[in-house]
Amino acid sequence: MNADVLAIFTVGTSASGKSSWAQTQCTRYPELKIRIIERDRLRQEVFAADNRADFSWSQWDPAKEEQVQRLWEEALRQALDQDVLILADTHLDPKRLEEESAWLASLGVRDMAIQYFASEPLVELIRRDQGRPHPVGAAVLREQIQKMQPEERYWEALEAGQQRILRQSKDSVKAT
């Protein structure tokens, strides 16, 4: 593991530019070993393996999310030797973000950050979404906009997850 690995969580709706931003970072910083990990890409791989067809949200089986989560965790474990991990997912739920940051901290990742993509007008998101290979649709975008919280809330969740692991470490040292 690279002790100085930086994990960056993207936060934003679908079609907000998270994946494009992540790809740009690889080009912008070629001297860094950057790994982008996206659940959507993992979903596409699972779907293709199961269906021998191109991914489709309308045909996606939500029961496969546990498998996607396991693959995501394994991809992260294998990428801990990188300089930067970009976790390019929506991360709209602060509680889940807190859990993920705690899990990463338990693996030894100490440096974490948020790249926040402020909510844009629904019409603009729909336009972008329609130009993507796997659009989520207007209804999903509306739901995601409603879930978006102020950036500070996501930073608080990130820090809470990290602090939980630090407290557990201190408590286990005191107990011995």
C-alpha positions in Angstrom: 0.0 0.0 0.0 1.1 3.5 -0.8 0.9 5.2 2.6 0.3 8.6 0.9 -2.5 7.4 -1.4 -5.2 10.1 -1.8 -8.8 8.9 -2.3 -11.1 11.4 -3.9 -14.9 10.8 -3.7 -16.9 12.6 -6.4 -20.3 13.9 -5.4 -22.9 14.8 -7.9 -25.8 13.8 -10.0 -25.6 11.6 -13.0 -24.5 13.6 -16.1 -22.8 16.2 -13.9 -19.3 15.6 -15.3 -17.8 13.3 -12.7 -16.4 10.7 -15.1 -15.1 13.4 -17.5 -13.4 15.2 -14.6 -11.8 12.0 -13.5 -10.4 11.2 -17.0 -9.1 14.8 -17.2 -7.1 14.3 -14.0 -5.3 11.3 -15.6 -4.3 13.5 -18.5 -3.5 16.5 -16.4 -1.2 14.7 -14.0 0.5 12.0 -16.1 3.3 11.7 -13.4 0.8 10.4 -10.9 -0.5 6.8 -10.8 -4.3 7.5 -10.8 -6.9 4.8 -10.7 -10.5 5.6 -11.5 -13.0 3.2 -9.9 -16.7 3.5 -10.9 -19.6 1.4 -9.9 -21.3 2.1 -13.3 -18.4 0.5 -15.1 -18.6 -2.5 -12.8 -22.3 -2.8 -13.4 -21.7 -2.8 -17.1 -19.1 -5.6 -16.7 -21.5 -7.7 -14.6 -24.3 -7.1 -17.0 -22.2 -8.0 -20.0 -21.0 -11.2 -18.4 -24.5 -12.3 -17.4 -26.3 -11.2 -20.6 -23.8 -11.1 -23.4 -25.4 -7.8 -24.3 -24.8 -4.0 -23.9 -25.8 -2.6 -20.6 -29.3 -1.2 -20.1 -30.6 0.5 -17.0 -34.1 -0.9 -17.8 -32.8 -4.4 -17.8 -30.4 -4.0 -14.8 -31.2 -6.3 -11.9 -30.9 -4.3 -8.6 -30.2 -7.7 -6.8 -26.8 -7.5 -8.5 -25.8 -4.5 -6.4 -24.2 -6.7 -3.7 -22.0 -8.2 -6.3 -21.1 -4.8 -7.7 -20.2 -3.7 -4.1 -17.9 -6.7 -3.6 -16.2 -5.9 -6.9 -15.8 -2.2 -6.0 -14.2 -3.2 -2.7 -11.9 -5.6 -4.4 -10.9 -3.0 -7.0 -10.1 -0.6 -4.2 -8.0 -3.1 -2.3 -6.0 -3.8 -5.4 -5.5 -0.1 -6.2 -4.0 0.9 -2.8 -0.5 1.1 -4.4 -1.7 4.1 -6.6 -1.0 7.7 -5.8 -4.6 8.7 -6.3 -7.9 6.8 -6.3 -10.8 8.6 -7.9 -14.1 7.0 -6.7 -16.3 8.4 -9.5 -19.8 7.7 -8.3 -22.7 9.9 -7.3 -22.1 9.6 -3.5 -25.3 11.5 -2.8 -26.1 9.8 0.5 -23.8 11.3 3.2 -24.4 8.2 5.5 -23.1 5.8 2.9 -20.2 8.2 2.2 -19.4 8.1 5.9 -19.4 4.3 5.8 -17.2 4.2 2.7 -14.7 6.6 4.2 -14.5 4.6 7.4 -13.9 1.4 5.4 -11.1 3.1 3.5 -9.6 4.5 6.7 -9.7 0.9 8.1 -7.5 -0.1 5.2 -5.0 2.6 6.0 -6.1 5.3 3.7 -5.6 8.6 5.6 -5.9 11.3 2.9 -9.4 11.7 1.5 -11.2 14.5 -0.3 -14.4 15.4 -2.0 -14.8 16.7 -5.6 -18.3 18.3 -5.5 -20.3 18.9 -8.6 -23.0 21.4 -7.8 -26.5 20.7 -9.0 -27.2 22.1 -12.4 -30.6 22.9 -14.0 -32.6 19.7 -14.7 -32.9 20.6 -18.4 -29.1 20.8 -18.8 -28.7 17.4 -17.0 -31.3 15.8 -19.2 -29.6 17.1 -22.3 -26.3 15.7 -21.2 -27.8 12.5 -20.1 -29.4 11.9 -23.5 -26.0 12.1 -25.1 -24.5 9.4 -22.9 -24.3 5.7 -23.9 -26.4 4.6 -20.8 -28.8 7.4 -19.9 -30.5 7.2 -16.5 -33.5 9.3 -17.6 -35.2 12.5 -16.3 -37.0 10.8 -13.4 -33.7 9.5 -11.9 -32.1 12.9 -12.4 -35.0 14.6 -10.6 -34.6 12.2 -7.7 -30.9 12.8 -7.5 -31.3 16.6 -7.5 -33.7 16.2 -4.6 -31.1 14.2 -2.7 -28.2 16.6 -3.3 -27.0 18.3 -0.1 -24.7 21.2 0.5 -21.0 20.4 -0.1 -20.2 20.9 3.6 -22.5 18.0 4.6 -20.4 15.6 2.4 -17.1 16.8 4.0 -18.6 16.3 7.4 -19.6 12.7 6.5 -16.1 12.0 5.1 -14.5 13.3 8.3 -16.9 11.4 10.5 -16.0 8.2 8.9 -12.3 8.8 9.3 -12.7 9.9 12.9 -14.7 6.8 13.8 -11.7 4.6 12.7 -9.2 6.8 14.6 -11.4 6.5 17.8 -11.6 2.7 17.4 -7.8 2.5 17.0 -7.3 4.6 20.1 -9.8 2.6 22.1 -8.1 -0.7 21.1 -4.7 0.7 22.2 -6.2 1.8 25.6 -7.7 -1.7 26.0 -4.3 -3.4 25.7 
